[in-house]
């Protein structure tokens, strides 16, 4: 049975963990940047260089999404591939100790390590970052703007191909790629006000009166 230095397994786990964290950063940045309302983007544009970067990224959502998806896909692929290869060498001898053949141990190790990495990737690379981005939208957008800007420049040729491919498919479905996201309607805004727990009844009445006054004009 081949022995491996104990430090190697920790470095392998650290490498996979770092890739999952990076993927999570890309996911959080994606959710935060595409969740920003137009009014938020305009406000952030006046908050220094980071805010200006956020506004620039939000102005081209197709390019933004393409760049982030490339980042998420690459880091996800690397975490699964490197994890199965680097961690599998420690699992295979352990499985063989239970009487499995070399072929069975290899297959079981590949499936097992991949499933474990997939679990941590889903929790720490997908679900948690998305929830955080929904609760801390502006903070994460400002924090990640510089990194995402570098990513879009780094993957510019790939992003160009993906963006134009996406636009082509959207046109096939009769959608204008340059069409802006629909603005929130008055009814939707009133529903948000009515369901906002932090507002008092008096404050809700004031907001509703403002809308009623505008309708009478």
N, C-alpha and C positions, 0 to 999 in steps of 0.2 A: 504494500500500500504506500503510495507516494505521499510524502509529508510536505506541508506548506508552511512557510513562516506565518506566525500569528498576526504580524503586522499587516500582511497582505490582505487578509480578509477584511480588516477594518478599513483599509484604504479603498478597497473595492466597494464596501458598503457606503463609505463617505462619498465616493464618486457618483454612485447611483442616487444617493440622497440629494446631492447638489444638482444633478440633472432634473430631478423631480421638483426641487425648489425653483429652479429656473423656469421650468414649464409652468409652474404655478404662478410665477410672476407675470409671464406672458398672458396667461388666462385672466388673471386679475386686471391687468392693463386693458385687455380687450373689453371685458365687461364694463369697467369704469369709463373708458373713453367713449364707447358707443351708447352708454346710458346717460351721458350728459345731455341736458336740455340745451336748446339754443341760447336761452337766457344765461345759463351757467357758463357756456363757452364764451359768451361776450364779456361776462364779468371776469373770468379767468384770464382773458386776453390782456387785461390791464394790470395783471399781477406779476409783473416781471418777466424774465426770459422763459421760465418754466411755463407760465400761463400762456405766453405767446406760442410756445411749442405745442401745447395742448390744442390751442385754436387751430394751428396749422395742420396738425394730425387729424383733428375732427372734421376739417374742411374736405378731406379726401378719404371717406370711410372705406371705399373699395380697396385702395392701396393699403390703408391701415390694417384691415382685416386680412388681406393676403399676406402681409409681412408677418403678422402675429401667428397666423396659421402655419406658416413655414417654420417659425420658431418653435411652436408647440409640437408640430409633427416631428421635426428633427430631434428635439430633446426627448420626446416620448420614444422614438425609435431607438435612440442611443441608450436610454436607460434600460429598455427591455433587452436589447441585443448584448450590451456590455454586461448587464446583470446576469443574464443566462450564461454567458461565457465565463466571466470572472468568478461568479459565486458558485456556478455549477461544479467546478473542480473540487470544491470543498464538500459539496453535498453527495456527489457520486460515490466516493469511498465509504461514506457513512451509510448509504443505501446498500452498497455491496456487502457491508457488514451484517445486514439483515438477510443475506442469502440471495439477493437479486443478481441476475446476470449483468454483465457489463452493458449490454444493449438495453435491457430493461431499466437499469439504473440511470443511463444517459437520458432515456425518454422521460422517465419519472422526474428526474432532476430538472429537465428543460420545462416540463409542464408546471411543476411545483414552484420553481423560482419565478417563472413568468407570471403565475397567478398571484404570488405574494407581491411582486413589483407592481402588478396591475392594481391590486388593492390599495397600496400606498399611493400610487399615482392618481387613482380616482379620488381618494380622500384629501391628500395634501397637494395634489397637482391640479385638481379640478373643483371639487365641491367646496372645500374651505376657501380657496381664493375667490370663487364666485360669490360666496356669501359675504366675505370681507369687502369685496368691491361694491356690493350693493349697499353696505352700511357705511363705507368710507369712500364714496365715489370720487369726490374732488381731491382728497388727499392722495389717493392711489394714482389718479390721473396725473397730478402734478409730479409725484415721485417717479413715475415710470416714463414720463414724456421723453426725457433725454435718452433713456435706454431704447425705447421704441423708435425714436428718430434715428439712432445709430443702426438699428436692425433694418429699418426700411431702406437706408442707404446701402447697407451691406448686401442685402438681397434684392437690390434694385432690378437686375435683369429678370430674376425669377418672379418678382412681384409684378413687373410689367406684363409678362406672359400670363400670369394668373389673373390679373386685373382685366386684361382685354378678353381673356377666355370667359370670365364671369360676365362681363358686359354683353358679350355675344349671346350667351345662354339666356340672360335676362331679356334681351330684345326678342329672342325666339318666343318667350312667354308673354310678349307684349308689354314689357315693363321698361320704362325709360331709366337707364342707369344714373342719369343726372338728376332725377326727380328727388326733391327734398322730402324728408320725413314729415308726415302730416302733423300740423300743429294741434295742440290740445284744444278741444272744444270747450265752450262755456259750460255745457252740461257736465262734462268730465271734470272740469275744475270745481264746479259746485259739489259734485260727489266727493272729490278729494277733501274739500273744506268740511263737508258734513261728517266725513269719517275720520277726520284728524282729531285724535284724542287730546292733543295739547291745546286746542282752541276752546275757549269758553263759549257758552251759548251767545253771549253778547257779541263776541268777536265774529261768530258765524253770522249773526244777524246783520252786522255791519257790512260784511262781504256781500251777502245776498242783496242788501239794500243798494250797494254800489252797482251791481249788475242790473237791478230793477230800474235804477235811475238812468243808466245808459240806454236801456231799451225804450224808456219814455221819451228820450231826446230825439 
